[in-house]
Amino acid sequence: MPRPMIGVVLAATGRLAPLGAPLEFVARALPWPADVVLRDSGSTAEGARAATLSLVEAGVRVVVTLGGTATLPAVVDACAEHEVPCVSTTLPWQVFASDRRRPGWAFHFCWGVDDIASVFADLWEHLGPARVVGCVWNDGTQGAALRRWFRPVAAARGHALVDLPYRESSGVVPEVGDVEVVTSAATAADLAAVVRARRPRLVTCSRWLTYPFGVARHGLDGVATIVSWTPEHDHVGGGRTPRDLVRAYEEATGSPWLQPLGLAHALFEVATHAVGAADSTTSVREVLATTRLATMAGVLDWTRGPAPGVATIPLAGGQWRDGDRRDGDNRDGGRREGDRRDGGRPSLVVVDNRRSPLVPVTGELRVG
């Protein structure tokens, strides 16, 4: 009997290629009870759609993908159009759910924009309640989502949000004024320009600043961000621990782990579970709709999500260190500075886990 085929749409080329590397590693380097077929999106919506159609024509039973504000929806919509189930991650679930024209074929897991707001507000309040926060939000999809779902949550906590819109990668960034806190979803280069103009006491940034590339290059040590997955998370998936997965990835690629690594692994856990459980009377789509599965990314439950086809994962708060030293835990529960050399790589330290207690706190938030 032929093995089922799982299709993968990833960014092997183009601006999103750094995010495609963890998914490609999980797809190619790890054993799965299915045949895996990969296609490159080229980091564009048009390329993502073409890649998906190629997989459909190849006869895959399910497609997996991650990331890309434009590429992920293109994959999901193409799958729905051709009635092939899709499992996706790394796009906040409200953005995913707000534009689904043919529900029932897409199964997504991620955090929400409101979760980002809650974690960031937790971090701002290390400086005290009711902060004035400069919001460096672009005029695109990310900025629209933050204004719609982030702002109400932060405002309800008593924070005054000052909107500082700008056009991404234009070379022109807004003047943040006299504020202690800046929040953003900017590229590393754009955020660095803002910070150079006026160094606030605390900067929180999601999206590109959840990954290490660009942090050291642009001098963004100390920027705080969201944390969805680390080697320290208390999860097991497919018989592997997060530490096992990180070790294998870094040895194979020579690159530092990225947060999407654990989520990419979970994509395959879900997909192989679905194709393995489906039979002549139960479709892959039906299995996914009733799936509750413990994975490398935590327990994913599509039976109780906030919207149809959505499962959620929690976030912690983290902060980038310059890589020369990082905070660490002593065996007796205390913390010490400078306990590990890291070859100059930026290190992501978990500084607040109240919303994601399955990852330990490994350092204290530093503010200016």
LOZAVEX-156689 format. One line per field, with one value per residue (C-alpha): x, y, z. Coordinates in pm, 1 decimal. Example, Ala and Ser with C-alpha at 12.3 -4.5 7.8 and 13.67 -1.06 7.14 Angstrom:
xx <- c(1230.0,1367.0)
yy <- c(-450.0,-106.0)
zz <- c(780.0,714.0)
END
This chain:
xx <- c(0.0,152.5,239.5,30.8,183.9,217.4,280.8,493.3,491.8,791.6,1003.3,1327.7,1410.5,1321.9,1290.0,1117.8,1382.2,1523.4,1183.2,1172.3,1491.0,1339.0,1047.0,1277.6,1493.7,1193.6,1059.5,1384.1,1600.8,1354.3,1177.1,798.6,549.8,461.0,619.1,698.2,683.9,828.0,756.0,909.8,682.4,957.4,828.4,542.0,167.1,173.3,453.6,272.4,-41.8,150.0,337.0,9.4,-150.1,155.3,112.2,-259.0,-179.7,77.6,-198.1,-99.2,-355.9,-270.6,-55.6,145.7,292.6,404.6,452.2,414.6,135.5,71.4,201.2,16.1,-333.1,-249.1,-170.9,-478.4,-712.2,-568.7,-610.4,-970.4,-1046.4,-927.8,-1065.9,-735.3,-686.7,-417.8,-241.5,-62.8,103.3,293.8,30.8,-178.6,-507.7,-728.0,-550.3,-592.1,-960.2,-1068.0,-1025.0,-1135.3,-1378.4,-1421.0,-1402.1,-1369.4,-1043.6,-798.0,-659.6,-438.8,-257.3,-100.1,-122.8,-345.6,-268.8,-445.1,-197.4,92.0,-70.3,-112.6,249.0,385.0,167.3,302.2,653.9,573.7,434.5,777.4,824.7,496.6,129.3,-28.0,268.0,269.8,368.8,486.1,345.2,569.7,319.1,335.3,58.0,17.9,-148.7,53.6,-26.9,-396.3,-406.9,-230.6,-465.1,-767.4,-676.5,-371.5,-476.3,-800.2,-624.5,-338.7,-570.9,-792.6,-485.9,-460.3,-179.3,-188.8,-93.5,46.9,15.5,330.4,250.2,517.5,581.0,794.5,1148.7,1109.2,1412.3,1190.3,1083.6,873.6,1006.1,895.3,905.7,947.9,820.3,971.1,831.8,818.3,633.0,649.7,633.9,901.7,1190.8,1519.8,1658.0,1356.3,1347.4,1719.9,1665.1,1395.0,1611.9,1912.3,1700.2,1588.4,1675.4,1361.8,1381.0,1207.5,1134.6,892.1,875.3,709.6,723.7,1086.2,1232.8,1121.7,1418.2,1792.8,1899.7,1922.3,1938.5,2318.6,2364.8,2155.4,2257.9,1918.0,2039.6,1775.6,1471.1,1190.9,973.1,721.5,827.2,620.9,876.6,1226.4,1449.8,1339.3,967.8,821.8,686.1,753.1,657.4,715.1,939.5,1167.4,1220.2,1277.8,1643.2,1674.5,1525.6,1745.7,2059.1,1980.1,1899.1,2210.2,2439.1,2289.0,2269.9,2534.0,2271.8,2108.7,1761.1,1457.7,1122.6,941.3,1146.2,918.5,607.2,729.3,774.0,418.9,288.0,419.8,293.7,-56.0,-38.3,91.9,-165.7,-444.4,-339.3,-272.1,-611.8,-814.2,-966.9,-1226.9,-1507.2,-1327.0,-1147.8,-830.9,-1043.4,-1277.2,-987.8,-833.6,-1162.2,-1171.1,-799.0,-663.5,-296.1,6.3,288.7,627.9,437.1,211.4,-142.9,-324.6,-702.4,-922.2,-1237.1,-1230.3,-1063.7,-1167.2,-1279.2,-1353.1,-1033.1,-819.7,-613.8,-413.7,-73.5,39.5,313.8,581.0,785.2,1150.1,1441.0,1743.8,2091.4,2407.1,2533.2,2847.3,2657.7,2311.1,2119.4,2090.2,1937.7,2146.9,2063.9,1936.5,1687.0,1887.5,2012.5,2360.0,2500.4,2752.8,2724.5,2754.6,2955.7,2754.8,3000.7,2857.1,2515.3,2220.7,2045.3,1673.1,1609.4,1261.6,1181.8,808.7,619.3,294.5,95.6,307.0,422.8,559.1,872.2,1099.0,1207.6,1580.8,1652.5,1519.9,1393.4,1652.3,1532.1,1715.6)
yy <- c(0.0,337.0,577.6,895.0,1214.4,1534.6,1854.8,2140.1,2500.4,2689.0,2990.5,2840.7,3163.9,3531.2,3755.9,3490.0,3223.6,3238.6,3123.3,2842.1,2681.5,2525.1,2382.5,2241.9,2077.0,1915.8,1797.7,1659.1,1555.5,1387.3,1055.6,1066.2,787.8,957.9,1076.9,1447.3,1669.1,2022.3,2329.0,2676.6,2979.4,3221.3,3435.8,3572.3,3514.5,3422.2,3172.9,3026.6,2971.9,2810.4,2584.7,2474.6,2394.3,2184.8,1984.4,1936.1,1801.5,1566.0,1410.8,1514.9,1445.6,1748.1,2061.1,2224.2,2573.3,2849.0,3221.5,3501.7,3755.6,3720.3,3369.6,3177.5,3300.6,3223.7,2861.6,2827.0,2971.0,2756.1,2445.0,2534.6,2603.7,2253.2,2089.0,1973.7,2021.4,2264.1,2293.7,2623.5,2830.3,3150.5,3403.0,3546.3,3363.5,3672.1,3764.8,3406.8,3383.7,3724.6,3645.0,3285.4,3267.8,2889.1,2760.6,2394.3,2310.2,2520.0,2422.8,2681.7,2706.5,3020.2,3291.6,3596.2,3965.0,4013.3,3768.4,3980.1,4285.5,4109.7,3990.0,4330.0,4510.0,4271.6,4380.9,4753.8,4733.5,4642.5,5020.1,5091.4,5108.6,5330.0,5386.0,5618.2,5389.9,5498.9,5254.7,5225.3,5039.1,5027.8,5119.0,4759.5,4439.9,4417.9,4773.0,4725.2,4408.7,4579.2,4875.7,4646.2,4378.2,4499.1,4853.7,4768.7,4515.3,4749.5,5047.9,4845.9,4801.0,5182.0,5243.2,5547.9,5439.8,5703.9,5588.2,5653.8,5516.4,5474.6,5299.4,4990.6,4981.0,5329.9,5465.8,5712.9,5625.5,5829.2,6045.1,5869.5,6178.7,6175.7,5829.5,5566.0,5269.9,5191.8,4896.7,4778.5,4497.3,4654.1,4504.3,4504.4,4783.5,5009.2,4948.7,5020.5,5359.2,5441.9,5336.0,5534.1,5848.8,5816.8,5530.3,5449.8,5264.9,4961.0,4841.3,4556.6,4419.7,4115.4,3972.4,3990.9,4059.8,3716.8,3576.9,3622.5,3740.5,4117.4,4156.6,4162.3,4320.1,4622.7,4658.4,4564.2,4400.6,4449.4,4448.5,4246.3,4015.5,3733.0,3372.5,3088.1,2806.2,2741.9,2442.9,2481.9,2429.0,2128.6,1957.5,1623.9,1553.1,1239.8,1100.3,1405.1,1679.8,2043.4,2005.4,1700.6,1895.1,2200.5,1989.4,1806.8,2130.3,2317.6,2023.6,1976.6,2340.0,2522.3,2789.1,2886.7,2755.2,2969.1,2969.7,2829.3,2510.5,2363.8,2482.3,2327.5,1996.9,2024.5,2078.9,1736.9,1574.4,1699.1,1610.0,1257.2,1201.7,1306.2,1097.8,801.1,818.8,877.9,572.3,486.8,637.4,926.4,1193.6,1378.9,1690.7,1521.8,1394.2,1741.0,1897.7,1671.5,1667.1,1730.4,1636.2,1684.1,1809.7,1976.7,2308.1,2199.1,2062.6,2167.4,2146.5,2220.9,2123.9,2427.8,2706.2,3072.1,3039.8,2749.0,2581.5,2754.0,2613.6,2843.9,2834.2,3059.0,3319.9,3416.0,3735.3,3734.3,3972.7,3957.3,3952.1,4040.0,3680.6,3741.1,3653.1,3552.1,3504.4,3150.5,2947.3,2804.6,2460.4,2620.0,2834.1,3157.0,3335.7,3438.2,3653.6,3544.2,3169.7,3069.9,3188.1,3182.6,3273.5,3621.2,3495.1,3687.8,3487.9,3493.4,3498.8,3426.6,3706.0,3654.7,3324.5,3405.3,3328.5,3028.4,2846.8,2545.5,2745.7,2847.4,3205.7,3227.8,3593.5,3926.1,4203.6,4475.1,4829.6,5152.5)
zz <- c(0.0,-98.1,179.0,206.8,72.2,272.9,80.6,215.9,95.1,230.8,149.5,20.2,-163.5,-122.3,180.8,395.5,332.0,688.7,811.9,558.1,690.6,1006.3,809.8,543.1,809.4,977.3,641.4,497.7,790.2,1025.2,961.8,912.2,828.3,500.0,178.8,193.1,-116.0,-94.7,-305.1,-284.2,-250.9,-347.2,-58.1,-268.7,-265.4,-634.8,-576.9,-276.5,-478.9,-765.6,-522.5,-363.8,-699.3,-788.7,-468.4,-532.0,-878.7,-722.7,-509.6,-156.7,115.0,327.9,289.8,569.8,573.9,809.1,810.9,569.0,598.9,224.3,153.4,422.5,321.7,-42.3,46.5,266.0,2.4,-277.0,-63.0,17.0,-348.4,-440.4,-124.8,21.2,398.2,509.5,846.5,911.1,1181.4,1281.3,1166.1,1453.1,1450.1,1412.9,1089.4,968.1,1062.2,938.1,569.0,525.3,235.7,230.5,588.2,673.1,495.2,694.2,1036.8,1198.7,1531.2,1669.3,1931.1,1891.3,1847.7,2181.0,2338.0,2210.0,2368.4,2702.9,2713.8,2612.3,2867.7,3132.9,3036.3,3022.9,3373.4,3505.2,3473.3,3652.7,3555.0,3288.0,3055.2,2753.6,2465.6,2120.9,1862.8,1556.9,1340.9,963.1,721.5,601.2,719.0,1039.2,1143.2,1069.4,1282.6,1573.1,1564.6,1555.5,1810.9,2006.3,2092.2,2282.7,2506.4,2596.8,2642.3,2876.3,3098.9,3131.0,2882.3,2654.1,2302.4,2065.3,1704.4,1496.2,1148.3,881.6,550.8,599.7,456.5,309.3,493.8,676.9,1032.1,1274.5,1556.1,1873.4,2095.3,2470.2,2561.8,2790.2,2596.1,2224.4,2074.8,1716.5,1461.4,1242.8,1054.2,1243.8,1024.1,1074.4,1447.8,1475.5,1309.6,1564.5,1857.9,1730.9,1715.9,2078.4,2310.1,2513.4,2842.9,2694.7,2341.1,2267.7,1915.5,1757.6,1404.7,1274.7,1618.5,1741.1,1542.4,1607.6,1261.6,1255.6,1634.7,1659.1,1316.0,1407.9,1772.6,1914.5,2233.9,2503.2,2276.3,2434.9,2227.1,2237.0,2300.0,2156.2,2175.7,2313.5,2389.2,2751.5,2688.9,2869.7,2557.6,2388.4,2029.3,1824.5,2096.7,2080.0,2335.5,2238.8,2335.8,2107.5,1818.3,1869.8,1896.3,1572.8,1389.4,1499.4,1425.1,1079.6,974.7,1176.9,1244.3,1574.7,1646.9,1564.6,1739.3,1429.2,1461.8,1727.7,1545.8,1219.9,1401.1,1533.8,1178.6,1082.1,1399.7,1321.7,952.7,1008.2,1282.5,1044.9,745.6,972.1,1143.9,827.4,662.0,400.8,607.7,779.8,579.1,675.6,705.9,954.7,1163.0,1182.1,1290.3,1596.8,1675.6,2023.3,2019.2,2245.8,2023.8,2030.5,2039.8,2326.5,2323.6,2007.0,2034.0,1733.2,1920.8,2152.7,1958.8,1957.2,1592.8,1355.6,1241.5,1506.5,1794.5,2017.8,2185.9,2474.2,2474.0,2722.3,2732.7,2630.8,2583.8,2356.1,2508.3,2316.0,2313.2,2515.5,2829.0,2935.6,3254.2,3383.9,3661.3,3942.8,4071.4,4391.0,4201.6,4207.7,3897.3,3797.2,3519.6,3261.9,3317.8,2952.1,2658.3,2336.5,2065.2,2008.9,1904.8,2044.2,2314.8,2385.3,2760.5,2899.3,3145.2,3210.6,3195.4,3374.0,3055.8,2953.4,3267.6,3075.4,2993.0,3283.5,3342.2,3266.9,3342.8,3461.9,3235.2,3187.6,3131.3,3061.2)
END
